[in-house]
Amino acid sequence: MSGSREIELKFLCAPADLGAVLAAAPAGDDDIRELISVYFDTPDLRLQKAGVSLRVRESKGRRVLTVKRGDGLSREEYEAPLEGHQPPAGLAPLREVLDEDAAAALTPAFNVRVNRRQRLVRFDDSEIELAVDQGEVCGGRRVSPISEVELELKAGRPQALFELAKELSKAAPLFLSFDTKSARGQALVADQPVETRRKERARLDGQATVAQAFQANARHALGAIAANAAVLREAPTPEAVHQLRVAARRLRSSLSTFRPVVEDARYEAIKAELKWLAKAFDEARNLDVFAADVLEPAACMEARPAGLESLTESIAAAREAARRRACETAACERFRLLMIEATGWAETGDWLLGPAAEEPARDFAARTLGKRRTKVLRRGRKLAAQDDAARHALRIQAKKLRYAAEGFAGLYGEKKAARFVDRLKALQEILGALNDIATAEPLTAGLRLSPEAAFAAGDLAGLRMAEKPKLLARAEKALSRLADAEPFWR
């Protein structure tokens, strides 16, 4: 796609805090305007699926057509003045993703209307455009409010965007967001909650470098963290807790996978903060799993354990407290700063200066996946005879291999990788069930249960222990199937 590259950061900010952001920003002349944008797509959402947005924006009597593609800090952008309201079907950037018939079928999908206060500032020898937006996105009869702060680099160093963001975040809570207005409109029309909008794989092609592969996976994980944290701050759900925790672990796994390339002076600090983030959601997730996998089936038993009602009440109270702490984490200053720091490091860190960053990703992936596969199969020997700690270590290695395999799948084709990933996922799920049995007793022991509830917990733990031999047999079979699966990277 011809045109320029847009380099910007976007933050969610409460309407009441927008004034504090403007007051804390470097001085400059403000331009205040109303922006009315109409986003277009085909009936079968070709542009959305291709990661492309197309809008016609009107301001002060002028219409501008904009096409954007990409994710992360930098995106391709094409802009041109427009006569009329409908984008031309023959527009060159569109023809890269739409055939003639599809381009002719473009129709309005949703509208965005915002009041924007815009200021051009100088910061750290760079020129940055600060924009504060308030308004709404409308799709059909559905409406979602918009309150955002955007920082766009006009000239200078990309690092300056992150430094200015940290300064502004001292004045008001700024939550880094990877959701464009286009993505929000698409989700609104489709009636999709934020946490389910993330794709399962990072987008990659076979020509990617190691740096591009790492950044794609990091953006994917950071975007999922940001989106699910937004859900937790508004309407906390067990699924949002789970997805945020998974995303944090995926990002930690990416740091481990790409360590030979991305390790620099900031690597350990970023890794430590991600460990803190993932662990902050452990208790809430473990209690949610216990409630779903233990208490719900127990409630359907003909002969329920004595004390089950008391145990259920205790777990419900513990879940509520743990979820409240998880929500507080998703809103705290440490979390906000971590998101800025981690994104800035992934996009602009010193690790990018190393020659290994430009190595073909396929070569790096083949070496890495081969080593991790060997490690999993070696640790899996005599699995049934291992103790719980050894099986937990195997589970961690299987999870790292799965995350790496999914992260590199785009280099080889999703279908080619699917068989291997599916068998790996089956092994991981069985090992997870075994780990849940091993950790159930320590989990309930830390809750100060009443004698009746403690009796029910012990009774249920005994029932679950009876399932262990069958799970071990299934795990050995899954490990054997994994060993027989052809490595897709060869």
C-alpha positions in Angstrom: 0.0 0.0 0.0 1.5 3.3 -1.0 1.5 6.3 1.4 3.2 7.1 4.7 3.6 5.4 8.0 1.7 6.6 11.0 3.5 6.3 14.4 1.2 6.8 17.3 0.1 5.7 20.8 -3.5 5.7 22.0 -4.7 5.8 25.6 -8.0 5.4 27.3 -8.7 8.2 29.8 -11.7 9.1 31.9 -13.5 12.3 30.6 -12.9 14.0 33.9 -9.1 13.5 33.6 -8.7 14.9 30.0 -8.2 18.4 31.3 -5.4 17.4 33.6 -3.6 15.7 30.6 -3.8 18.9 28.6 -2.6 21.0 31.6 0.4 18.7 32.0 1.4 18.7 28.3 4.0 21.0 26.8 2.6 24.4 25.8 1.2 24.9 22.3 -1.7 26.3 20.4 -4.9 24.2 20.5 -7.0 23.5 17.4 -10.5 22.5 18.4 -12.7 20.7 15.8 -15.5 18.2 15.4 -14.6 15.1 13.4 -17.3 13.0 11.7 -16.0 9.7 10.3 -17.8 7.0 8.3 -16.1 3.6 8.1 -16.7 1.3 5.2 -16.4 -2.4 4.6 -17.9 -5.1 2.4 -20.9 -7.2 3.6 -18.6 -10.1 4.4 -16.1 -7.8 6.2 -13.1 -8.3 3.8 -11.3 -5.3 5.1 -11.7 -6.2 8.8 -10.4 -9.7 8.1 -7.4 -8.2 6.2 -6.5 -5.9 9.1 -7.4 -2.8 7.0 -9.6 0.2 7.9 -11.2 2.6 5.4 -12.9 5.8 6.5 -14.2 9.0 5.1 -13.7 11.9 7.6 -15.4 15.2 7.4 -14.2 18.3 9.3 -14.8 22.0 8.6 -16.4 21.2 5.3 -13.6 19.0 3.9 -13.7 15.3 3.3 -10.5 13.1 3.6 -10.3 9.4 2.7 -8.0 7.4 4.8 -6.8 3.8 4.5 -4.8 2.2 7.3 -3.2 -1.2 7.7 -1.1 -2.8 10.3 -0.9 -2.9 14.1 1.4 -1.8 16.9 3.2 1.5 17.0 3.6 2.0 13.3 0.9 1.5 10.6 0.7 2.2 6.9 -1.5 5.1 6.1 -2.8 6.5 2.8 -4.7 9.8 2.7 -6.3 11.7 -0.1 -9.0 14.5 -0.4 -12.4 13.2 -1.5 -15.2 14.6 -3.5 -18.5 13.1 -2.5 -19.2 10.6 0.3 -18.4 7.2 -1.3 -14.8 6.0 -1.6 -13.8 5.2 -5.2 -13.8 1.4 -5.9 -10.7 1.7 -8.0 -8.5 3.2 -5.3 -5.1 1.6 -5.6 -4.5 0.7 -1.9 -7.9 -1.0 -1.8 -7.2 -3.1 -4.8 -4.4 -4.8 -2.9 -7.0 -6.4 -0.6 -10.3 -6.3 -2.6 -11.2 -7.5 -6.1 -13.3 -5.3 -8.3 -16.6 -6.8 -7.2 -15.8 -6.5 -3.5 -14.6 -3.0 -3.9 -17.8 -2.1 -5.6 -19.8 -3.6 -2.7 -18.3 -1.2 -0.1 -20.9 0.2 2.2 -21.0 2.2 5.5 -20.4 0.0 8.5 -20.4 2.4 11.4 -19.9 6.1 12.3 -17.5 7.9 14.7 -18.2 11.4 15.9 -15.7 13.1 18.2 -14.8 16.6 19.5 -11.0 16.8 19.2 -8.6 19.2 20.9 -5.3 19.0 19.0 -1.9 20.5 19.9 1.5 20.3 18.3 4.3 20.2 20.9 8.0 19.9 21.2 9.3 17.2 23.6 12.8 15.6 23.8 13.9 17.1 20.5 10.9 15.6 18.8 7.7 17.0 17.4 4.5 15.3 18.7 0.9 15.9 18.0 -1.3 15.5 21.1 -5.0 14.9 20.5 -7.7 14.6 23.1 -10.9 13.0 21.8 -14.4 12.8 23.3 -17.4 11.4 21.4 -19.0 8.1 20.4 -18.9 5.3 17.9 -22.3 4.3 16.5 -23.1 1.0 14.8 -26.8 0.4 14.0 -28.7 1.2 17.2 -25.6 0.5 19.4 -23.5 3.3 20.8 -20.2 3.3 22.7 -18.5 6.4 24.3 -15.0 7.5 23.3 -12.6 9.3 25.7 -9.0 9.0 24.4 -5.6 10.6 24.3 -3.5 10.1 21.2 0.2 10.9 20.7 1.5 10.9 17.1 5.1 11.4 16.1 5.5 14.0 13.5 9.3 14.3 13.6 12.1 12.9 15.8 12.5 9.8 17.9 9.8 7.2 18.5 11.1 6.8 22.0 9.9 10.3 22.7 6.3 9.2 22.5 6.8 6.8 25.4 8.7 9.3 27.5 6.0 11.9 27.0 3.3 9.3 27.8 5.1 8.6 31.1 5.1 12.3 31.9 1.4 12.7 31.1 0.5 9.6 33.1 1.7 11.3 36.2 -1.1 13.8 35.8 -3.9 11.4 35.1 -4.5 7.6 34.7 -3.7 6.7 31.1 -4.4 3.2 30.0 -2.5 2.1 26.8 -5.0 0.7 24.2 -4.3 -1.2 21.1 -7.9 -0.9 19.9 -8.4 1.6 17.1 -11.6 3.4 16.6 -12.1 1.1 13.6 -11.7 -2.0 15.8 -14.1 -0.6 18.4 -16.7 0.0 15.7 -16.3 -3.4 14.2 -16.7 -5.0 17.6 -19.8 -2.9 18.3 -21.5 -3.9 15.1 -20.7 -7.5 15.7 -21.8 -7.3 19.3 -18.4 -8.7 20.5 -17.0 -8.2 24.0 -13.5 -6.8 24.1 -11.8 -9.8 25.5 -13.0 -12.2 22.7 -11.8 -9.9 19.8 -8.2 -11.0 20.0 -7.0 -13.4 17.3 -5.4 -16.6 18.5 -2.3 -16.1 16.4 0.0 -13.2 15.7 0.1 -12.3 12.0 3.4 -13.3 10.3 4.6 -14.2 6.9 7.4 -16.4 5.7 9.7 -13.5 5.0 9.6 -12.0 8.5 12.8 -11.3 10.4 13.3 -12.4 14.0 12.7 -8.8 15.2 9.4 -8.7 13.2 8.3 -12.1 14.6 9.0 -11.0 18.2 7.3 -7.7 17.8 4.2 -9.3 16.2 3.9 -11.7 19.2 4.6 -9.0 21.7 1.9 -6.7 20.2 -0.6 -9.5 20.1 0.0 -10.3 23.8 0.1 -6.6 25.0 -3.1 -5.9 23.0 -4.8 -8.8 24.8 -3.6 -7.6 28.2 -4.8 -4.1 27.5 -8.2 -5.2 26.2 -9.0 -7.6 29.0 -7.8 -5.1 31.6 -10.3 -2.7 30.2 -13.0 -5.3 30.7 -11.9 -5.9 34.3 -12.1 -2.2 35.1 -15.7 -2.0 33.8 -17.4 -5.4 34.3 -15.1 -8.1 35.8 -15.6 -11.6 34.5 -13.8 -14.9 35.1 -13.0 -15.0 31.4 -11.3 -11.6 31.4 -9.2 -12.7 34.3 -8.2 -15.9 32.5 -7.5 -14.2 29.2 -5.4 -11.4 30.8 -3.4 -14.0 32.7 -2.8 -16.1 29.6 -1.7 -13.1 27.6 0.8 -12.1 30.3 2.2 -15.6 30.3 2.4 -15.7 26.5 4.4 -12.5 26.6 6.7 -13.9 29.3 7.1 -17.0 27.1 8.0 -14.9 24.1 10.7 -13.2 26.1 12.1 -16.6 26.9 11.8 -17.9 23.4 13.5 -14.8 21.8 15.9 -14.2 24.7 19.1 -14.8 22.6 18.0 -11.9 20.4 16.1 -9.5 22.7 18.1 -9.6 25.9 19.5 -6.2 26.6 19.9 -3.9 29.7 16.1 -3.6 30.2 15.2 -7.3 29.6 15.3 -8.5 33.2 13.3 -5.6 34.5 10.5 -6.1 31.9 10.5 -9.9 32.6 10.2 -9.3 36.3 7.3 -7.0 36.0 5.5 -9.4 33.7 6.0 -12.1 36.3 4.4 -9.9 38.9 1.5 -9.2 36.6 0.8 -12.9 35.8 1.0 -13.9 39.5 -1.3 -11.1 40.5 -4.1 -13.0 38.8 -3.2 -16.5 39.9 -5.5 -16.7 43.0 -8.5 -15.4 41.1 -8.0 -17.8 38.2 -7.3 -20.8 40.5 -10.4 -20.2 42.5 -12.5 -19.8 39.4 -11.2 -23.2 38.1 -11.9 -24.8 41.4 -15.5 -23.5 41.4 -16.1 -24.7 37.8 -14.3 -28.0 37.9 -15.0 -29.2 41.5 -17.9 -27.4 43.0 -20.3 -27.3 40.1 -20.0 -31.1 39.4 -20.3 -31.8 43.1 -23.5 -29.9 43.3 -25.0 -32.3 40.7 -23.9 -35.4 42.7 -26.7 -37.6 44.1 -24.8 -38.0 47.4 -23.3 -34.6 48.0 -20.4 -34.3 50.5 -21.4 -33.0 53.9 -20.4 -29.4 54.3 -20.6 -28.7 50.5 -22.8 -25.7 51.0 -20.4 -24.1 53.5 -17.5 -24.8 51.2 -19.3 -23.2 48.3 -20.0 -20.1 50.3 -16.4 -19.8 51.4 -15.1 -20.2 47.8 -17.6 -17.6 46.6 -16.4 -15.1 49.1 -12.7 -15.9 48.3 -13.4 -15.5 44.6 -15.1 -12.2 45.1 -12.1 -10.9 47.1 -9.6 -12.2 44.6 -11.4 -10.8 41.7 -11.6 -7.4 43.4 -7.8 -7.5 43.9 -7.4 -8.5 40.2 -9.5 -5.5 39.2 -7.3 -3.2 41.4 -4.2 -4.6 39.7 -5.6 -3.8 36.2 -6.2 -0.2 37.3 -3.1 0.5 39.3 -0.2 2.8 38.5 2.3 -0.1 38.3 0.2 -1.8 35.7 -0.1 1.4 33.6 3.6 2.0 33.7 4.4 -1.6 32.8 2.3 -1.4 29.7 4.1 1.8 28.5 7.5 0.4 29.4 7.0 -3.0 27.9 5.5 -1.6 24.6 8.3 1.0 24.3 10.9 -1.7 24.8 9.4 -4.1 22.3 9.0 -1.4 19.7 12.2 0.7 20.2 14.5 -1.2 22.6 18.3 -1.4 22.2 17.9 -5.1 21.3 16.9 -4.0 17.8 20.4 -2.8 17.1 21.9 -6.3 17.3 22.6 -8.2 14.0 20.6 -11.2 15.2 17.4 -9.2 15.0 17.6 -9.2 11.2 18.0 -13.0 10.9 15.2 -14.8 9.0 12.6 -15.8 11.5 12.1 -19.2 9.9 15.7 -20.2 10.7 15.4 -19.0 14.3 12.1 -20.7 14.7 13.3 -24.1 13.4 16.2 -24.1 15.9 14.1 -23.0 18.8 11.1 -25.3 18.2 13.4 -28.3 17.7 15.2 -27.7 21.0 11.9 -27.2 22.9 10.3 -30.3 21.4 13.3 -32.4 22.4 13.1 -31.0 26.0 9.4 -31.8 26.3 9.9 -35.4 25.0 12.9 -35.9 27.3 11.1 -34.6 30.4 8.1 -36.8 29.5 9.9 -40.1 29.9 8.3 -42.4 32.5 5.7 -39.7 33.1 3.5 -41.9 35.3 6.3 -42.6 37.7 7.2 -38.9 38.1 6.1 -36.9 41.2 3.8 -33.9 41.0 6.7 -31.4 40.8 8.3 -33.1 37.8 5.0 -33.3 36.0 4.5 -29.6 36.7 7.9 -28.9 35.2 6.9 -30.9 32.1 3.7 -28.9 31.9 5.6 -25.6 31.9 7.9 -26.9 29.1 4.8 -28.1 27.1 3.2 -24.7 27.5 6.3 -22.9 26.3 6.5 -25.1 23.3 2.9 -24.5 22.5 3.1 -20.8 22.8 6.2 -20.8 20.6 4.6 -23.1 18.1 1.5 -20.9 17.9 3.7 -17.7 17.7 5.7 -19.1 14.8 2.8 -20.8 13.0 2.2 -17.9 10.6 5.7 -18.5 9.1 4.7 -21.9 7.8 0.9 -21.7 7.4 -1.7 -22.3 10.1 -3.0 -25.5 8.5 0.5 -27.0 8.4 1.0 -26.3 12.1 -2.4 -27.3 13.3 -1.8 -31.0 13.7 1.2 -30.5 15.9 -0.3 -27.7 17.9 -3.5 -29.6 18.5 -1.7 -32.6 19.9 0.4 -30.4 22.1 -2.7 -28.6 23.4 -4.2 -32.0 24.3 -1.1 -32.9 26.3 -1.1 -29.6 28.1 -4.8 -29.8 29.1 -4.3 -33.2 30.7 -1.2 -32.1 32.5 -3.2 -29.0 33.6 -5.9 -31.3 35.1 -3.2 -33.3 37.0 -1.8 -30.0 38.3 -5.2 -28.9 39.5 -5.5 -32.0 41.5 -2.1 -31.4 43.0 -2.8 -27.8 43.9 -6.4 -28.1 45.1 -5.4 -29.0 48.7 -3.0 -26.1 49.2 -5.5 -23.7 47.6 -8.3 -24.6 50.1 -5.9 -24.9 53.0 -5.1 -21.2 52.7 -8.8 -20.1 53.1 -9.3 -20.8 56.8 -12.4 -22.9 56.1 -14.9 -23.9 58.8 -14.6 -27.6 59.9 -17.7 -28.4 57.8 -16.2 -26.8 54.6 -12.8 -28.4 55.3 -14.4 -31.8 55.5 -16.2 -31.3 52.1 -12.9 -30.1 50.6 -11.1 -33.2 51.8 -13.9 -35.4 50.6 -13.8 -33.9 47.1 -10.0 -34.0 47.0 -10.2 -37.8 47.6 -12.7 -38.2 44.8 -10.4 -36.3 42.4 -7.4 -38.3 43.4 -9.2 -41.3 42.2 -9.2 -39.8 38.7 -5.4 -39.6 38.7 -4.5 -43.0 37.2 -6.8 -42.4 34.2 -5.4 -39.0 33.7 -1.8 -40.3 33.8 -2.7 -43.0 31.2 -4.2 -40.3 29.0 -1.1 -38.1 29.4 1.2 -40.8 28.3 -0.9 -41.5 25.3 -1.0 -37.8 24.4 2.8 -37.6 24.8 3.2 -40.5 22.4 0.9 -38.9 19.9 2.9 -35.7 20.1 6.2 -37.6 19.5 4.6 -39.1 16.3 3.4 -35.7 15.0 5.6 -34.3 12.2 7.4 -31.1 13.2 5.8 -28.5 10.9 9.0 -26.4 10.8 11.1 -28.9 9.0 
